[in-house]
Amino acid sequence: MRLETRCGIPLLAGGFCRAGYEAQSRRDLLALSCIDFQKDDDIYDIDFRLAQAARECCGRYVWAVGVSASLPDMKSRHYHSTGGVIGSPHRLIAAANACVEPIGHGLYLRAFSGGPGCVALCNDESILKSWNFDAYTPDERLCALLRHLRAHGVRSFFVVSDGTGPGAKGSFIMEIEGQKSVLYF
């Protein structure tokens, strides 16, 4: 879904939840509009604010969430991309470390510093583990990860990319059993 914070920052957000809780989960994500970014926020502050807000707004029925933020005033101040978080809103907030992590309900997380990050419903963590982040340029990584997931028969997943900083385009891409939803800034 597309949102805007009260300070005018565009957000893209979505995730996986327990069946029957889709409408409530969307209402939960509306609370992300209360994020208040500061002009002196650095790349860590931005991601922490996103992750903390997701953690605070999501009920226990939300299993995984991803958020991307586009802060235009920040793009010229940082040398690294930021503004994208992904994972379980009920776990400790941690920096992306490229490791595959089971997060419950058959979901696996893999997130890279600078993006992209992915949550996939699959019964084999080796599918995410086998994707070679370093084999692609930053501009190629998002599409390469999508191709990898589809080639390995993963039918339900979402991918988030950073929305702020050099080269950041910001996206939230979800596929559930062949139904695609693609959001970009």
N, C-alpha and C positions, 0 to 999 in steps of 0.2 A: 504494500500500500504506500501511497505517497502522503507525506505529512509535512508540516512546516512548524518549526518551533516558535515560541512567542517572540523570539528575537529575529524571526524571519529566515532561519536556516532551513533549507529543504532537506528532508530525510526520505529514505526508502527503507521499508521494514516489512518483515514477514517471518514465518517460521512454521513449525510443526506442532500440533497439539492433539490431545485426546479427541477421538471422534465425538461429534455432537457439541463441541466447545468452540467451533470456528467463529461464530458471531461474538461470543464473549472474549475470545482471544484478540479479535480485531478491536473491540472496545478497549481492552487492556493496552494495546499498542498506541491508542490515541493519547495516552498519558505521556508518551515520548515528546509530545509537543511542549511539555513543561521544561525541557532541558534548557538551561541558560548558559550558553558559552560566553567566555570572557575574552576580551581583545588580547590579553597576554597569555592565553592558553597555549601550551606547547603540544607537540604531537602525542605525548603521553596523557596530558590532561584531556584532550579531545576524546581519545578512545576510552579513557576511564569514565568520563561523564556519560558517554553512550552506553557502556556496559553497566554502570551503576543504575542508570535510568531503566534499562531493560530488566534488570534484576528486581527493581522496586515495583515495576508495573505489571509483571507477568504472574498470573496465578499458577498453582501447582499443575494445572492441566496443560500448560504450555511446556513442551518438551525441549524445544530448541528455537532460537531466535537469531535473526541477523539484521543489522542496521548499518546503513551507509549514510554519511552526512557530507554535504557540499558546503564548505565554508570558504567563499570566494576571497575574503580578506586574508586568509591564512595561506593561500597558494603561493604567494611570493615570499613568505617568511620562512618556509621550511624546505629542507633538501630531501626529505623523505615523505612518502605518502602516509596518510593517516585518515581517520574518519570512517573506519569500517570495523565492526565487531561481529562475532559469531560464536555460538555455543549454547550451552544450557544456562538459562537464567537462574538456576538453582544451585550452581556450583560456584566455587571461589573464582573471582575475577583474576585472570592470568594472561600474560602476553602470549601471542602466537609463538609456537615453538616447532612447528612442522611435524610434530609427532601425531600419530593416529591415536585417537582417544575414544573409547566407547562411552557414550553419555546416556545410555539406557534406552529402552523401548526399541531395540534393534538399530539405533542410530549411532553413526560414527562421525567424529569430527576430525578435520585436519585443516589447520590454518597456518598461513605463512606470514611472517612479518612483511608488511607492504602489500599483502594480498596475493591471490585471492584466498578465501576460506570456504570450506564446504562442509555441509552436514548431509550425509547420505544414509538412506535406509537400505542396508545390505547385510548379508549374513557372513561376509568375509572381509575382515579389515585389510587384507592384502590388496584389495582393489584400490583403496586409497593410498596404501603404503607404496604401491608400485608406480604411482605417478611421479615422474622426475621433474620437479620444479626447475632445477638448474638447466634443463635441456632447452628452455625457452626464454626468449627475451621478455621483459616486463609487459610489452604490448601483446605478446602471443599467449601468455599464461592462462588468461580467463577462457579463451576459446579452446585451448589445448586441454584444459581440465574438463570442460564440458564434453569434448569429443571422447576423452578417456572414460568418463563415467558411462556415456552411452554405449561405447564399444564393449564395455564389460557388463552390459545388461542391467545397469542400475536404473530403475524406473521411477524412483522417488528421491529427490534431492533438492537442495538449494545451495546457491553459490553467491557470495557477497564480495564486492571489491571496494577498496578505499575510494572515497569521494573527494578528498582534499589533498593537495600537494602536487608536486611535479608529476605529470603524466597520469594523474588519477582521473578516472572517468566516472566512477561511482555507478554501481549496478547491484540489483537484486534479481536473481534469475532462479525461478523455481520450476521444477517439473514433477508432476505427480501422475504416475501411470499414463504418460504420454501427453497430458495436458500441460501446456507451457504458459508461464507468466513471466514476462521480461519487463523490467523497469530500469531505465537509465536516467541520469541527469542530463 
